[in-house]
Amino acid sequence: MLSMPPAEPDTPPPPRPAFQIGALLRINASRPRGPIALRAALCMGMAITAGLIAGDMRAGLLATLGVFTTLYASDRPYLNRAVILAGVALALALAAMAGVATQDHRWLAVPVVATIAAVATFLFNAIKIGPPGSYMIALSCAAGTAMPTADLRIWQIGGLVLAGGVLAWVAQMTGALFGPRRPEQAAVAFAAAATARFAEVTDTAREYPARQAAALALHDAWAALVTFQPARARPGRLLTGLRAMNRELHLLFAARVNAVASDELRASAAGRARDIGAAALSTSQDHDHAALNHMPFGHFGMAEAILENLRFWSPAALAATRVGIATMLAGAIGAMLGLERSYWAMAAAVLVLYQGLDLMRAVQRGVERMIGTLLGLCLAGMFFAIHPSAIWLVALMMVFQFLAEMLVMRNYPLAVVFITSAALAVASNGYTAPHPFHLLWARGVDTIIGCVVALIVRAATANRVPAAPLRGEMLQVLTAIQPVLGGVVTERVTTDAMRRMRRKLQQCLFVLAAAYEMEIGGLSRRRAAVGTLWPMVAATQRLGYRVLAACWRMEETGSILLPAATLAQVKADLAGIIGAVEAPDSSLPPADLYARIESVASAFAGEM
C-alpha cells in the first residue's frame, strides 16, 4: 500500500453554498446581462406596439409570452442556438394552446399544467438549458387556462405566442451577422478567466470552489467548441485556434491541480491564462493553430443526456417529480378555494422548485419570491391608479423587463418586483381589466399558496438517510476513475472509448459536488452527518482531477512520470477503497477512509 497521509484531514469544508447551484448562479451573475436585458425589453416593446398599431392591445400582450424566448440559450453557438430557440418558441406556443384547450374542461386544467411543468423541468434540466428553464413553459400553459378567449380560436392564440417567439428568435440571431463565432470566443475567454483565478488561489478554503468553477467553465467551453457544433462541419481557422487555446487552458489547469506551485509559478500560469482570454476575444481572424488530433468531448449530446437522467434519483428526475407534485397540489388548492387565477399558484410552485435547489436555498427563493411579489403589487397598484396611456404602458413594460433581467441574477427580490408588475400588466390586458385591484389581491394570495406548497413538497421529499446519496456519488466517481486509470497505465488515453470515460469521470465529479451542496443545504441536524464526509469528498475529487490531469499530460508528452510499480499499487489500492465504500456494513471510520483515498491522490501530486 502507498504511504498514508495523516488521518486528520487539513482540508476545511468550503463555505456554503459549495458549488453546483450556488456557483452556477454566481457564474451566470458574472456574465454581462445588458445585451440579454436590452433584447428582451426591445422585443417586449415591439410586440406590444405591433398590437397597438393593429388596434388590438390584447394580441400584443399575448405575443409577449413568446418574447420570453429571448431569455434562453444566449451563450450557445449560433447554429445550436437557432435550434434551441425554435424549440422553446414552439414549446411556449403549444403550452399556451394546451392551457386554453382546458378552459371548457376545468377539471383537466391542473393535471395538464402539472404534467407539462414536470416534463419541461426534466428535459430542461437534463439537457442543461439554464434559467428561466421550464418556468416560462409552465407559466405559458398555466396562463392559457385563464386567458380571455371569447373571440379568439386556439390556433390564433398559439400563432400570436409563436409570433412573439419568432421576433425573439430574430433578435437573438442577429449577432451572427457581426460575430458568427462570438459565443465560442466568449466561452473560451470565460474559461481563461476562471483558470486564472484558480491558478492564483493560495488558501485551501478558496481552492475548492475556484477549482470547481474552472473545471465547469473549461467543460462548458469544450461543449461550445465541440458538442454544440455541427457533426460533420469543417472547422475554420478561428474555431481551430479556439480549440487549441482551450486545450492549453486545460494543461494550465492540470498543472495547478497536480502541483503545489510557488507564487512565481502561480503568477505565470494566471498571466498566461489571461493572455489566452484576451487572444480568444480578439477580433482578428488570424488564429493560426494546427488542428487537434484528439479533442475531449464536451457535454453529453441531447439523447445521451436524457438517457443519463432516466433514473428516478437523478437530479433532473427529482426536480421534475417535485415540480409535478407541487404544481398539482397548488392548483388543486386554488381550485378548491375558488381562486379566480389559481394558475399563479401553480407558476409560483414551479419557480421555487424547477432548478433543483437544496432545501435552504429553496426556502430562500420562496421567501424572496413572496416578498418581491408583495412589493411588486404595491408598484403595480400605483400604475393601476394612474391608468397610464398606451404609449406609457409600452415604455413601462420595456423598463420593467429590462430591470428584471438586469437584476434577476444579482438581486432576485428586487427583480421580482418588476416581474410582478409586468405580469400584472399582461394579466389585466394593459390595465383595462374591470376590477384591476382584484388582480393584486389574487396575485398575492396565489403566490403565497404556491410558494408554501412548493416548500412543503421540497421538505417532504428530502432524502431521509443523511449522506446516503453522497456516499453513492463518491462510489460513482471512484468507479469512473478505474477505467481512466487503466488507460493511464496502458498509455492509451486518446481513443474514443477512453475520451468517453474521461468525460464520464468529469461529469461524475460535477454530480458529486452537486450532491454535497444539496446535502449540506438541508436541515441543521443533517448537516453534521454530511460534514463528517467532507474530507472524503474533497480527497475523492482531488483524486479524480489528478487522474484527469495525468491524461492531459500524457496527451502532451506521450508519457507519465510515475513508475509502473506505483501505478500498479494505485490500481490495487483503488479497488480496495471501492470495496470499502460500497460495503453496506463497512466499519471503516471516515478518517481512515479519507486517509486511504488521499494516499492514492497524493501519488499524483507534483506529477505535472
C-alpha positions as CSV (number, residue, x, y, z in Angstrom):
1,M,0.0,0.0,0.0
2,L,1.1,3.6,-0.7
3,S,2.3,5.7,2.2
4,M,-0.6,7.1,4.3
5,P,-1.1,10.8,5.0
6,P,-2.2,12.0,8.4
7,A,-5.5,10.6,9.5
8,E,-6.8,14.0,10.3
9,P,-7.5,16.0,7.1
10,D,-6.3,19.5,6.7
11,T,-9.0,20.4,4.1
12,P,-11.6,22.7,5.6
13,P,-15.1,22.4,4.2
14,P,-15.9,25.1,1.6
15,P,-18.3,27.9,2.5
16,R,-21.9,27.0,1.8
17,P,-23.2,27.2,-0.9
18,A,-20.4,24.9,-2.1
19,F,-20.5,24.7,-5.8
20,Q,-23.1,23.4,-8.3
21,I,-26.2,25.6,-7.9
22,G,-24.5,28.3,-6.0
23,A,-21.5,28.5,-8.3
24,L,-23.7,28.3,-11.4
25,L,-25.7,31.3,-10.1
26,R,-22.5,33.2,-9.4
27,I,-21.1,32.3,-12.8
28,N,-24.2,33.4,-14.5
29,A,-24.3,36.6,-12.5
30,S,-20.7,37.4,-13.5
31,R,-21.7,37.3,-17.2
32,P,-22.9,40.5,-18.8
33,R,-26.7,40.8,-18.6
34,G,-27.0,44.1,-20.6
35,P,-27.4,42.6,-24.1
36,I,-29.9,40.0,-22.9
37,A,-31.9,42.6,-20.9
38,L,-31.9,45.0,-23.9
39,R,-33.0,42.4,-26.4
40,A,-35.9,41.3,-24.1
41,A,-37.0,44.9,-23.5
42,L,-36.9,45.8,-27.2
43,C,-38.8,42.7,-28.2
44,M,-41.4,43.3,-25.5
45,G,-41.9,46.9,-26.7
46,M,-42.1,45.8,-30.4
47,A,-44.7,43.1,-29.6
48,I,-47.0,45.4,-27.7
49,T,-46.5,48.3,-30.2
50,A,-47.5,45.9,-33.0
51,G,-50.7,45.1,-31.1
52,L,-51.4,48.8,-30.7
53,I,-50.8,49.5,-34.4
54,A,-53.2,46.6,-35.3
55,G,-55.8,48.0,-32.9
56,D,-55.7,45.0,-30.6
57,M,-53.7,45.6,-27.4
58,R,-54.6,42.1,-26.2
59,A,-52.9,40.5,-29.2
60,G,-49.7,42.3,-28.5
61,L,-49.7,41.3,-24.9
62,L,-50.3,37.6,-25.8
63,A,-47.3,37.8,-28.1
64,T,-45.2,38.9,-25.1
65,L,-45.4,35.3,-23.9
66,G,-43.4,34.2,-26.9
67,V,-41.0,37.1,-26.5
68,F,-39.6,35.3,-23.4
69,T,-37.8,33.0,-25.9
70,T,-35.1,35.7,-26.0
71,L,-34.1,34.8,-22.4
72,Y,-32.8,31.3,-23.4
73,A,-29.6,29.9,-24.9
74,S,-27.8,33.3,-25.1
75,D,-24.4,31.6,-24.6
76,R,-24.8,28.9,-27.2
77,P,-23.1,28.9,-30.6
78,Y,-25.5,30.4,-33.2
79,L,-26.4,27.2,-35.1
80,N,-27.2,25.3,-31.9
81,R,-28.9,28.4,-30.5
82,A,-31.2,28.6,-33.6
83,V,-32.4,25.1,-32.9
84,I,-32.9,25.6,-29.1
85,L,-34.7,28.9,-29.6
86,A,-37.0,27.4,-32.2
87,G,-37.9,24.6,-29.9
88,V,-38.5,27.0,-27.0
89,A,-40.7,29.3,-29.1
90,L,-42.8,26.3,-30.3
91,A,-43.0,24.9,-26.8
92,L,-44.3,28.2,-25.4
93,A,-47.0,28.3,-28.2
94,L,-48.0,24.7,-27.7
95,A,-48.1,25.1,-23.9
96,A,-50.4,28.2,-24.2
97,M,-52.7,26.3,-26.6
98,A,-52.8,23.3,-24.2
99,G,-53.8,25.6,-21.4
100,V,-56.5,27.3,-23.5
101,A,-57.9,23.9,-24.5
102,T,-58.7,23.1,-20.9
103,Q,-60.9,26.1,-20.4
104,D,-64.0,24.1,-21.3
105,H,-62.9,21.2,-19.2
106,R,-61.8,22.8,-15.9
107,W,-61.1,19.5,-14.3
108,L,-58.3,19.0,-16.8
109,A,-56.5,22.3,-16.2
110,V,-54.5,21.3,-13.1
111,P,-53.2,17.9,-14.3
112,V,-52.4,19.3,-17.8
113,V,-50.3,22.2,-16.3
114,A,-48.6,19.8,-13.8
115,T,-47.7,17.3,-16.5
116,I,-46.3,19.9,-18.8
117,A,-44.4,21.6,-16.0
118,A,-42.9,18.2,-14.9
119,V,-41.9,17.1,-18.4
120,A,-40.4,20.5,-19.2
121,T,-38.4,20.5,-15.9
122,F,-37.0,17.1,-16.7
123,L,-36.0,18.0,-20.2
124,F,-34.5,21.4,-19.5
125,N,-32.5,20.1,-16.5
126,A,-31.3,17.0,-18.4
127,I,-30.0,19.0,-21.5
128,K,-28.7,21.9,-19.4
129,I,-31.0,24.7,-20.6
130,G,-30.5,27.3,-17.9
131,P,-32.8,29.8,-16.3
132,P,-35.6,30.6,-16.8
133,G,-35.8,26.9,-17.7
134,S,-39.1,25.2,-17.5
135,Y,-40.7,28.1,-15.6
136,M,-41.8,30.1,-18.7
137,I,-43.2,26.9,-20.3
138,A,-45.3,26.2,-17.2
139,L,-46.3,29.8,-16.9
140,S,-47.4,29.9,-20.6
141,C,-49.6,26.8,-20.1
142,A,-51.0,28.0,-16.8
143,A,-51.8,31.4,-18.1
144,G,-53.6,29.8,-21.0
145,T,-56.1,28.3,-18.6
146,A,-57.3,31.8,-17.7
147,M,-56.9,33.7,-20.9
148,P,-59.9,35.7,-22.2
149,T,-60.5,33.9,-25.5
150,A,-64.1,34.7,-26.4
151,D,-63.3,35.9,-29.9
152,L,-60.0,34.1,-30.5
153,R,-59.5,30.5,-31.6
154,I,-56.9,28.2,-30.1
155,W,-54.7,28.3,-33.2
156,Q,-54.8,32.1,-33.2
157,I,-53.6,32.3,-29.6
158,G,-50.8,29.8,-30.5
159,G,-50.0,31.9,-33.5
160,L,-49.7,35.1,-31.5
161,V,-47.4,33.5,-29.0
162,L,-45.3,31.9,-31.8
163,A,-45.1,35.3,-33.5
164,G,-43.5,36.7,-30.3
165,G,-41.2,33.7,-30.3
166,V,-40.2,34.4,-33.9
167,L,-39.5,38.0,-33.0
168,A,-37.3,36.9,-30.2
169,W,-35.5,34.3,-32.4
170,V,-34.6,37.0,-34.9
171,A,-33.4,39.3,-32.1
172,Q,-31.2,36.6,-30.7
173,M,-29.7,35.5,-34.0
174,T,-28.8,38.9,-35.4
175,G,-25.5,38.8,-33.6
176,A,-24.4,36.0,-36.1
177,L,-24.2,38.7,-38.8
178,F,-21.5,40.6,-36.9
179,G,-19.6,37.9,-35.0
180,P,-20.5,34.3,-36.0
181,R,-18.0,32.8,-33.5
182,R,-18.6,35.3,-30.7
183,P,-20.3,32.8,-28.3
184,E,-17.3,30.3,-28.7
185,Q,-14.9,33.2,-28.2
186,A,-16.7,34.3,-25.0
187,A,-16.8,30.7,-23.7
188,V,-13.0,30.3,-24.1
189,A,-12.4,33.8,-22.6
190,F,-14.6,32.9,-19.6
191,A,-12.8,29.6,-19.1
192,A,-9.5,31.5,-19.2
193,A,-10.6,33.9,-16.5
194,A,-11.8,31.1,-14.3
195,T,-8.5,29.2,-14.8
196,A,-6.5,32.3,-13.9
197,R,-8.5,32.7,-10.7
198,F,-7.8,29.1,-9.8
199,A,-4.1,29.5,-10.6
200,E,-3.9,32.4,-8.2
201,V,-5.6,30.7,-5.2
202,T,-3.3,30.1,-2.3
203,D,-5.5,29.0,0.6
204,T,-7.4,25.7,0.7
205,A,-10.7,27.2,1.7
206,R,-10.9,29.1,-1.6
207,E,-9.3,26.4,-3.7
208,Y,-12.3,24.1,-3.8
209,P,-14.8,26.5,-5.3
210,A,-12.2,28.0,-7.6
211,R,-11.2,24.6,-8.9
212,Q,-14.8,23.6,-9.5
213,A,-15.7,26.8,-11.2
214,A,-12.7,26.5,-13.5
215,A,-13.4,22.8,-14.3
216,L,-17.0,23.6,-15.2
217,A,-16.0,26.6,-17.3
218,L,-13.5,24.5,-19.2
219,H,-16.0,21.8,-19.7
220,D,-18.6,24.3,-21.0
221,A,-16.1,25.7,-23.3
222,W,-15.5,22.3,-24.9
223,A,-19.2,21.9,-25.2
224,A,-19.4,25.2,-27.2
225,L,-16.4,24.2,-29.3
226,V,-17.3,20.5,-29.9
227,T,-20.6,19.3,-28.6
228,F,-22.7,22.2,-29.9
229,Q,-21.0,22.2,-33.3
230,P,-22.5,20.5,-36.5
231,A,-21.3,16.9,-36.5
232,R,-19.7,16.9,-40.0
233,A,-18.8,20.6,-40.4
234,R,-15.2,21.5,-41.2
235,P,-13.9,24.0,-38.5
236,G,-12.4,27.2,-39.8
237,R,-9.2,28.7,-38.6
238,L,-10.8,30.7,-35.8
239,L,-12.6,27.6,-34.3
240,T,-9.4,25.5,-34.7
241,G,-7.5,28.2,-32.8
242,L,-10.1,28.5,-30.1
243,R,-9.9,24.7,-29.5
244,A,-6.1,24.9,-29.3
245,M,-6.4,27.7,-26.7
246,N,-8.9,25.8,-24.6
247,R,-6.5,22.8,-24.7
248,E,-3.7,25.0,-23.4
249,L,-6.0,26.2,-20.6
250,H,-6.6,22.6,-19.7
251,L,-2.9,22.0,-19.4
252,L,-2.6,25.0,-17.1
253,F,-5.5,23.7,-15.1
254,A,-4.0,20.2,-14.9
255,A,-0.6,21.6,-13.8
256,R,-2.2,23.6,-11.0
257,V,-4.3,20.5,-9.9
258,N,-1.3,18.2,-9.7
259,A,1.2,20.5,-8.0
260,V,1.5,23.0,-5.2
261,A,3.0,25.9,-7.2
262,S,5.2,28.7,-6.0
263,D,4.0,32.3,-6.1
264,E,6.1,32.8,-9.2
265,L,4.6,29.8,-11.0
266,R,1.1,30.8,-10.0
267,A,1.5,34.3,-11.3
268,S,3.0,32.9,-14.5
269,A,0.1,30.5,-15.1
270,A,-2.5,33.1,-14.3
271,G,-0.8,35.6,-16.6
272,R,-0.7,33.1,-19.4
273,A,-4.4,32.2,-18.9
274,R,-5.4,35.9,-19.1
275,D,-3.3,36.3,-22.3
276,I,-5.2,33.4,-23.8
277,G,-8.5,35.0,-22.8
278,A,-7.5,38.3,-24.4
279,A,-6.5,36.4,-27.6
280,A,-9.8,34.5,-27.7
281,L,-11.7,37.7,-27.7
282,S,-9.5,39.2,-30.4
283,T,-11.5,40.3,-33.5
284,S,-8.6,39.2,-35.7
285,Q,-9.3,36.0,-37.6
286,D,-5.6,35.1,-37.8
287,H,-5.7,32.3,-35.2
288,D,-3.1,30.1,-36.8
289,H,-3.1,26.8,-34.9
290,A,-2.8,23.2,-36.1
291,A,-5.9,21.1,-35.8
292,L,-6.0,18.9,-32.7
293,N,-5.7,15.2,-33.3
294,H,-7.6,14.3,-30.2
295,M,-10.3,16.6,-28.7
296,P,-12.2,15.8,-25.5
297,F,-15.9,15.5,-25.7
298,G,-18.0,18.3,-24.2
299,H,-21.4,17.8,-22.6
300,F,-23.4,14.7,-23.4
301,G,-25.5,15.1,-26.5
302,M,-29.2,15.6,-26.1
303,A,-30.2,12.0,-26.4
304,E,-27.3,10.8,-24.2
305,A,-28.2,13.5,-21.5
306,I,-31.8,12.4,-21.4
307,L,-30.9,8.7,-21.1
308,E,-28.3,9.5,-18.4
309,N,-31.0,11.2,-16.4
310,L,-33.7,8.5,-16.8
311,R,-33.0,7.4,-13.2
312,F,-35.6,8.1,-10.5
313,W,-33.0,9.7,-8.2
314,S,-31.2,11.7,-10.9
315,P,-31.2,15.5,-10.3
316,A,-33.4,16.1,-13.3
317,A,-35.9,13.4,-12.4
318,L,-36.1,14.5,-8.7
319,A,-36.7,18.1,-9.8
320,A,-39.4,17.1,-12.3
321,T,-41.1,14.9,-9.7
322,R,-41.2,17.7,-7.1
323,V,-42.5,20.2,-9.7
324,G,-45.3,17.8,-10.8
325,I,-46.4,17.1,-7.2
326,A,-46.3,20.7,-6.1
327,T,-48.0,22.1,-9.2
328,M,-50.8,19.6,-8.8
329,L,-51.3,20.4,-5.2
330,A,-51.1,24.2,-5.6
331,G,-53.6,24.1,-8.5
332,A,-55.9,21.8,-6.6
333,I,-55.9,24.1,-3.5
334,G,-56.6,27.1,-5.7
335,A,-59.5,25.3,-7.4
336,M,-61.0,24.2,-4.0
337,L,-60.7,27.7,-2.6
338,G,-62.3,29.1,-5.8
339,L,-59.4,31.3,-6.7
340,E,-60.1,33.0,-10.0
341,R,-56.5,32.9,-11.2
342,S,-55.1,29.9,-9.5
343,Y,-52.6,29.5,-12.3
344,W,-50.4,31.9,-10.5
345,A,-50.1,29.5,-7.6
346,M,-49.0,26.7,-10.0
347,A,-46.4,29.0,-11.6
348,A,-45.1,30.1,-8.2
349,A,-44.6,26.4,-7.2
350,V,-42.7,25.7,-10.4
351,L,-40.5,28.7,-9.9
352,V,-39.3,27.6,-6.4
353,L,-38.5,24.0,-7.5
354,Y,-37.5,23.9,-11.1
355,Q,-33.8,24.4,-10.6
356,G,-33.4,21.6,-8.1
357,L,-32.2,23.9,-5.3
358,D,-31.3,22.5,-1.9
359,L,-33.8,22.9,0.9
360,M,-32.3,26.0,2.5
361,R,-31.9,27.8,-0.8
362,A,-35.4,26.8,-1.9
363,V,-36.7,28.4,1.3
364,Q,-34.7,31.5,0.5
365,R,-36.1,31.5,-3.1
366,G,-39.7,31.1,-1.8
367,V,-39.4,33.9,0.8
368,E,-37.7,36.2,-1.8
369,R,-40.5,35.5,-4.2
370,M,-43.2,36.3,-1.7
371,I,-41.5,39.5,-0.5
372,G,-40.8,40.6,-4.1
373,T,-44.3,39.9,-5.2
374,L,-45.9,41.9,-2.3
375,L,-43.6,44.9,-3.2
376,G,-44.4,44.4,-6.9
377,L,-48.1,44.5,-6.1
378,C,-47.6,47.9,-4.5
379,L,-45.8,49.2,-7.6
380,A,-48.5,47.8,-9.8
381,G,-51.2,49.3,-7.7
382,M,-49.7,52.8,-8.3
383,F,-49.9,52.3,-12.0
384,F,-53.4,50.9,-11.8
385,A,-54.4,54.1,-10.0
386,I,-52.6,56.3,-12.6
387,H,-54.1,54.3,-15.5
388,P,-51.3,55.1,-18.0
389,S,-51.9,55.7,-21.7
390,A,-50.9,53.0,-24.3
391,I,-47.6,54.7,-25.1
392,W,-46.7,54.9,-21.4
393,L,-47.7,51.3,-21.0
394,V,-45.3,50.2,-23.7
395,A,-42.5,52.2,-22.1
396,L,-43.2,50.9,-18.6
397,M,-43.3,47.3,-19.8
398,M,-39.9,47.8,-21.5
399,V,-38.4,49.3,-18.4
400,F,-39.8,46.6,-16.2
401,Q,-38.5,43.9,-18.4
402,F,-35.1,45.5,-18.7
403,L,-34.7,46.0,-15.0
404,A,-36.0,42.5,-14.2
405,E,-33.4,40.9,-16.4
406,M,-30.6,43.1,-15.2
407,L,-31.3,42.3,-11.5
408,V,-32.5,38.6,-11.6
409,M,-29.1,37.1,-11.0
410,R,-27.9,39.7,-8.5
411,N,-30.9,40.8,-6.5
412,Y,-33.7,38.4,-7.0
413,P,-36.3,40.0,-4.6
414,L,-35.9,43.4,-6.4
415,A,-36.2,41.7,-9.8
416,V,-39.4,40.0,-8.7
417,V,-40.9,43.5,-8.0
418,F,-40.6,44.3,-11.7
419,I,-41.5,40.8,-12.9
420,T,-44.7,41.0,-10.9
421,S,-45.6,44.4,-12.3
422,A,-45.1,43.3,-15.9
423,A,-47.0,40.1,-15.4
424,L,-50.0,42.0,-13.9
425,A,-50.0,44.3,-16.9
426,V,-50.3,41.3,-19.2
427,A,-53.0,39.7,-17.0
428,S,-55.0,42.9,-16.9
429,N,-55.0,43.4,-20.7
430,G,-53.0,46.6,-20.3
431,Y,-54.6,47.9,-17.2
432,T,-58.1,47.7,-18.7
433,A,-59.5,45.0,-16.5
434,P,-62.8,45.9,-14.9
435,H,-61.5,45.2,-11.4
436,P,-57.7,45.7,-11.6
437,F,-57.2,45.8,-7.8
438,H,-58.8,42.4,-7.5
439,L,-55.8,41.2,-9.5
440,L,-53.5,42.5,-6.9
441,W,-55.2,40.5,-4.1
442,A,-55.4,37.4,-6.3
443,R,-51.8,37.5,-7.3
444,G,-50.6,37.9,-3.7
445,V,-52.8,35.0,-2.3
446,D,-51.8,32.7,-5.2
447,T,-48.1,33.4,-4.9
448,I,-48.1,32.7,-1.2
449,I,-50.1,29.4,-1.7
450,G,-47.7,28.3,-4.5
451,C,-44.5,29.1,-2.6
452,V,-45.7,27.5,0.7
453,V,-46.9,24.3,-1.2
454,A,-43.5,24.1,-3.0
455,L,-41.5,24.4,0.2
456,I,-43.7,21.7,1.9
457,V,-43.1,19.3,-1.0
458,R,-39.4,20.1,-1.1
459,A,-39.1,19.3,2.6
460,A,-41.3,16.2,2.4
461,T,-39.2,14.7,-0.4
462,A,-35.8,15.3,1.1
463,N,-33.7,12.2,1.5
464,R,-34.3,10.5,4.9
465,V,-30.9,8.9,5.2
466,P,-28.3,11.5,5.9
467,A,-25.3,11.4,3.5
468,A,-26.5,8.3,1.7
469,P,-26.7,10.0,-1.7
470,L,-23.3,11.5,-1.1
471,R,-21.6,8.1,-0.5
472,G,-23.4,6.8,-3.6
473,E,-22.0,9.6,-5.8
474,M,-18.5,9.1,-4.2
475,L,-18.7,5.5,-5.3
476,Q,-19.7,6.6,-8.8
477,V,-16.6,8.8,-9.0
478,L,-14.3,6.1,-7.7
479,T,-15.8,3.6,-10.1
480,A,-15.4,6.0,-13.0
481,I,-11.7,6.5,-12.1
482,Q,-10.9,2.8,-12.6
483,P,-11.1,2.6,-16.4
484,V,-9.5,6.0,-16.8
485,L,-6.6,4.9,-14.6
486,G,-6.4,1.7,-16.7
487,G,-5.9,4.0,-19.8
488,V,-3.1,5.8,-17.9
489,V,-1.4,2.5,-17.1
490,T,-1.6,1.3,-20.7
491,E,-0.8,4.8,-22.0
492,R,-3.9,4.8,-24.2
493,V,-5.9,7.9,-23.2
494,T,-6.9,9.3,-26.6
495,T,-9.1,6.6,-28.0
496,D,-12.8,7.5,-28.5
497,A,-13.7,5.0,-25.8
498,M,-11.2,6.5,-23.3
499,R,-12.4,10.0,-24.1
500,R,-15.9,8.9,-23.2
501,M,-14.6,7.5,-20.0
502,R,-12.8,10.7,-19.2
503,R,-16.0,12.7,-19.9
504,K,-18.0,10.4,-17.7
505,L,-15.5,10.9,-14.9
506,Q,-15.7,14.7,-15.3
507,Q,-19.5,14.5,-15.2
508,C,-19.4,12.3,-12.0
509,L,-17.1,14.9,-10.3
510,F,-19.7,17.6,-11.1
511,V,-22.5,15.5,-9.8
512,L,-20.6,14.7,-6.6
513,A,-20.1,18.4,-6.0
514,A,-23.8,19.0,-6.5
515,A,-24.7,16.1,-4.2
516,Y,-22.5,17.6,-1.4
517,E,-24.1,21.0,-1.8
518,M,-27.6,19.5,-1.8
519,E,-26.9,17.6,1.4
520,I,-25.1,20.4,3.2
521,G,-28.0,22.7,2.3
522,G,-30.5,20.5,4.3
523,L,-31.7,20.8,7.8
524,S,-29.2,21.5,10.6
525,R,-29.5,18.0,12.1
526,R,-28.4,16.6,8.7
527,R,-25.5,18.9,8.1
528,A,-23.5,17.4,10.9
529,A,-23.6,13.9,9.4
530,V,-22.8,15.3,5.9
531,G,-19.9,17.4,7.3
532,T,-18.1,14.3,8.5
533,L,-17.9,13.1,4.9
534,W,-16.5,16.3,3.5
535,P,-12.8,15.2,3.8
536,M,-13.6,12.1,1.9
537,V,-15.5,14.1,-0.8
538,A,-12.5,16.5,-1.1
539,A,-10.0,13.7,-1.4
540,T,-12.2,11.9,-3.9
541,Q,-12.4,15.0,-6.1
542,R,-8.6,15.6,-5.8
543,L,-8.0,12.0,-7.0
544,G,-10.4,12.4,-9.9
545,Y,-9.0,15.6,-11.1
546,R,-5.4,14.4,-10.7
547,V,-6.1,11.3,-12.8
548,L,-7.7,13.5,-15.5
549,A,-4.7,15.8,-15.3
550,A,-2.4,12.8,-15.8
551,C,-4.3,12.1,-19.0
552,W,-3.7,15.6,-20.2
553,R,0.0,15.3,-19.5
554,M,0.1,12.0,-21.5
555,E,-1.6,13.7,-24.4
556,E,1.0,16.5,-24.3
557,T,4.2,14.4,-23.7
558,G,3.2,10.9,-24.5
559,S,4.4,9.6,-21.1
560,I,3.8,9.8,-17.4
561,L,6.4,10.3,-14.7
562,L,5.0,7.8,-12.3
563,P,6.8,4.4,-12.3
564,A,4.8,1.3,-13.4
565,A,5.1,-0.2,-9.9
566,T,3.5,2.9,-8.4
567,L,0.6,2.8,-10.9
568,A,0.0,-0.9,-10.2
569,Q,-0.2,-0.1,-6.5
570,V,-2.5,2.8,-7.1
571,K,-4.9,0.4,-9.0
572,A,-4.8,-2.1,-6.3
573,D,-5.4,0.5,-3.5
574,L,-8.3,2.0,-5.5
575,A,-10.0,-1.4,-5.8
576,G,-9.8,-1.8,-2.0
577,I,-11.2,1.7,-1.5
578,I,-14.2,1.0,-3.8
579,G,-14.9,-2.2,-1.9
580,A,-14.8,-0.3,1.5
581,V,-17.1,2.4,0.2
582,E,-19.7,0.1,-1.4
583,A,-19.9,-2.4,1.5
584,P,-23.2,-1.7,3.3
585,D,-21.8,-2.9,6.7
586,S,-18.4,-1.2,6.4
587,S,-17.0,-0.3,9.8
588,L,-14.1,1.7,8.4
589,P,-14.1,5.2,10.1
590,P,-14.4,8.1,7.7
591,A,-11.0,9.4,8.8
592,D,-9.3,6.1,7.8
593,L,-11.2,6.0,4.5
594,Y,-10.1,9.6,3.8
595,A,-6.5,8.6,4.5
596,R,-6.7,5.8,2.0
597,I,-8.2,7.9,-0.7
598,E,-5.8,10.7,0.0
599,S,-2.8,8.3,-0.2
600,V,-3.9,7.4,-3.7
601,A,-4.4,11.0,-4.7
602,S,-1.1,12.1,-3.3
603,A,0.7,9.6,-5.6
604,F,-0.1,12.0,-8.5
605,A,0.9,15.2,-6.6
606,G,3.7,17.0,-8.3
607,E,3.4,14.7,-11.3
608,M,3.0,17.6,-13.6
